[in-house]
Amino acid sequence: MHARGFAVLGVGGLLMVVVASCARPDSVPGTESAAPDTVLLSSSQPEFLDAMSNAIAPRVADGRSSGVVLVPERVVVRSEVPAPTMPSVPPPTPASTPVMIQPLAAVLRHASFDFTGDTLLHSPLVQQAARNAGGDGFDFSQMYAEVTPVLSAADYSICHLESPIAPPGAALTTFPAYGVPAEIATALAGAGYDRCSTASNHTLDRGTAGVDATVDATVDALEAAGVSEAGMARTPEEALVSLVDVGGIAVAHLSYTFGFNGAHLPADEPWRSNLIDVDKIIWAAADARARGADVVILSLHWGSEGSAAITPFQRQVADAITRAGVVDLIVGHHVHVIQPIEQVNGTWVVFGMGNFLSNMPTGSFPAKSQDGEIVSVSIDEQLDGTFAVSRPLVIPTWVDRGNGFLIRPVVADLADPTVDRATKDQLYTSLQRTGSVVGAFVVSS
């Protein structure tokens, strides 16, 4: 397992913590775990980004962070807080018989996971990849350069590849019907992804006559790059939910979509991809558990495009599936903007992760369609043998279209002195938009 440290950064009138070095996930502002010289300052006004700029920039003479922490409506200087007086404890009375402590039969299993939203390759992205490759194929890897360390640090990272890959020898196409270069799979593997969900409204973009070639090219390209997928299948057997081993945990990952933009699966091959059907999802999850899955993760392509509001359909599906108790985590995409994160019947549901890589806004899509997030969770085995999913953590991202469609980790780049002021202004604005939706989950990376 890779060590990963996060500091909580509540945004949007909630709470903001900015520190130069990553704190533990349980380092909550206002507790006595803060460093003795940490200073807490008031930051209640909505224009919190200016205050954050001041918090990131200052450094003391030796180059260390000044340790400024922003917290709403109070001022406390930690160095002035007296250390608690520890009560005296009498020495233990020796027991007549030594107590033998038996070790656990096995170490409890743990794994970290990262998830991201839509990878949707519009024409300018494909053209940029061709320029990156110098006229010899396509190179998308440069776009993922800044987020690769984050994605690679997780034990298992899952993307959503919304753009089907063009069959070998076929023409490349983008909006409205996609068939993109196979080199995107190589870039995804290089960025640290282990798997992608592929069921989306664009799954059948090449038409029913080209379903076989499109699915073959997509799956083969992903497998050749070392990345597995869920949501498309070449055979009925391949459509069966597979189990993957992550840190000794048997994980099943399922992928479903609300539709195919008016196209239909072949009547004699309905297993080619997956439409959202609550009963079928519950059956597939239960079947995976019966075959040995410790944890079931569900990717859903759903919602109303361009809207951060959760639709009644999303709520109905999430409620029905989580009530069944067979899915441990739901992650969503499709709407191209960030949607809220909630617990539904005790199960975490990430309704929409926004665009991770795209050329939006186009047409009616807003600027927030360039905002994305890396959603991180840990899954831990409990003493009773069950598995618990941690509270999700969000690392905000933003697609810098003016610099080669570079996916920027927002908070890290705000603290980077090499990033120019104009770019930082856009990063501040992106962070404010993201914080207005999922501010309670945002962390510094």
Number of C-alpha atoms within 10 A of each C-alpha: 12 10 8 14 14 20 24 27 27 22 25 22 19 16 20 27 23 25 23 19 14 16 18 12 13 12 15 15 18 13 8 13 10 17 10 14 13 16 19 21 18 14 23 17 12 12 12 18 19 11 16 20 15 10 22 23 15 14 14 9 8 6 8 11 17 18 23 22 23 26 22 15 10 12 13 14 12 16 12 10 10 7 9 7 6 6 6 6 6 6 6 6 6 7 7 6 6 7 7 6 6 6 7 8 6 6 9 13 15 18 19 22 19 27 25 28 31 28 23 25 25 20 17 15 20 20 14 17 25 17 16 18 15 11 10 10 13 20 22 27 21 17 25 21 15 16 18 19 12 18 25 18 17 24 20 20 24 26 24 30 28 23 28 29 30 24 23 14 6 12 10 17 21 19 13 10 17 23 25 23 27 24 18 24 27 20 20 25 23 20 23 24 26 23 23 27 26 31 32 31 21 24 31 26 24 21 14 14 10 14 19 16 17 26 22 19 20 27 23 17 21 24 16 13 19 16 21 20 24 26 25 24 23 18 11 11 10 14 18 15 19 17 19 14 12 16 14 12 20 18 20 24 26 27 27 25 25 19 20 18 14 9 15 12 19 12 7 7 12 14 20 22 23 27 22 17 14 16 12 12 20 18 14 18 27 18 15 24 19 10 14 14 21 20 23 21 17 21 27 31 28 24 24 15 14 19 17 20 18 16 13 10 13 18 14 11 16 21 17 15 23 21 14 15 14 20 23 21 22 24 22 29 28 28 25 32 31 33 23 18 24 15 15 16 15 12 21 22 23 23 29 31 30 30 29 28 30 24 19 21 14 11 6 8 15 14 14 22 26 26 31 32 27 27 22 20 20 17 18 18 17 12 10 6 11 10 18 16 17 14 16 20 25 29 24 30 29 26 26 20 17 8 10 17 22 21 25 23 22 26 22 16 18 24 19 13 11 8 11 11 11 8 14 19 13 15 24 19 16 22 25 19 19 28 22 16 19 22 25 21 20 29 23 26 24
